Amino acid sequence: MSTAKLMDLRNYLHSTLSLEDIVWLVEELKKYVREDSKPKPYTIEELHARIAQSERDFEEGRFYTDAEVFSDLNN
């Protein structure tokens, strides 16, 4: 949604809702944003797939040693 349309919506809500209703809506939207920003847990299948990929990466030499990681962190 464009900024202009969002501003129109805000102005419409401001002109039609009471202060109490606006406060309620703000609190409800905050809950929605907090819930949406929580990390989603992996499924067992996703975990197994990630482990399998990591094992393939290791076998094919796609990994960093501790020294390489710490060297990159210090630079």
Secondary structure, 3 states (H helix, E strand, C coil): CCHHHHHHHHHHHHHHCCHHHHHHHHHHHHHHHHHHHCCCCCCHHHHHHHHHHHHHHHHCCCCCCHHHHHHHHHC
